[in-house]
């Protein structure tokens, strides 16, 4: 199969690579077909990128082209089409390996998503290594995907979860973590970037802390991978997970990355086809890494689409993407400050955060505000954002409104959000008890 191409995106991407200043967001937007549609008769302003990103034409076409031209099952047939499909799938693995900074492809196992990767690690590693009295340290800002699997394995093995608190800005409090992560800690698992607060956690310091007590260090990179270079092998972590769909790729593809020695020692999690070397009614021997961790037919076309997404991101270049996002962050923080009654949670400065903003509006039901924004074509997310412990920690029982921007969002979309929020406040604000009496 030919390498995936970037039909619409190549020019925008190539020009952006020359210098961050050359980043032309309108040319980038032209690569994303959905961005030209309307919602409720208004131009779509998509600010729910934390949930899933939109896809450039190159990703959509790479996946369609795989089905149109190269579709076959992988790793099994002797026929040419099967070899072509296998080569495309393994090329995608190589692209992931390079993109995330892995040592080699043996460290990259494809999963359905981040959630499945955490389940794989927690169950396989946890069953073999956790016992009564052991501790698993997690931050209070974890997405449920990096909480519930550890909760379950802790319960099964008699281990205990240790919550790590946050500092004022919503980052994991390093001083507190140093007090709480002790010799009984067997796993330190934390989100690199909070899906609610946008705060970037100090991954290297936390990894060093985990290593100093001999714990397995796992980082949930679902919200980090779309925004900056992971360079995993330099960070000191043992394992990480991410989802393609949050970084321009298709749904149904995720990655568990782990140091080869760690993955080598994992008990097979799901078993069946493709993951064994030999089996009879007496014995079974396992396939080599990474296939041992990929039972059954994977999302082959999805992996091919993911490859195209990584090519697209690579061609844009991190310096350009990061500079654009920093500008959006500064704009959003200033714009949101101008909305009366808005209370932002998470870092108030553009540094050390990504363009994910969660907030409440005083006296306004967040769901009503979300509906009012939606009527204007502005798509944000409202609720607990799969982070109930964080909501409790923030005292945000009614939920928060979350606007999450990405590389194709514009300053004028941010301004439209602020304007929409002002409208929500003026239309929906409940009178305060004092005002109601008067
Ligand atoms: N971790 C974080 C920080 C997330 O934001 C999400 C998705 N919102 C997940 C894990 C789970 O990702 P997925 O649903 O793709 O498994």
Boltz pocket constraint, residues with backbone or C-beta under 6 A from the ligand:
constraints:
  - pocket:
      binder: B
      contacts: [[A, 50], [A, 51], [A, 113], [A, 114], [A, 115], [A, 116], [A, 143], [A, 145], [A, 146], [A, 191], [A, 193], [A, 194], [A, 195], [A, 220], [A, 222], [A, 223], [A, 243], [A, 385], [A, 386]]
      max_distance: 6.0
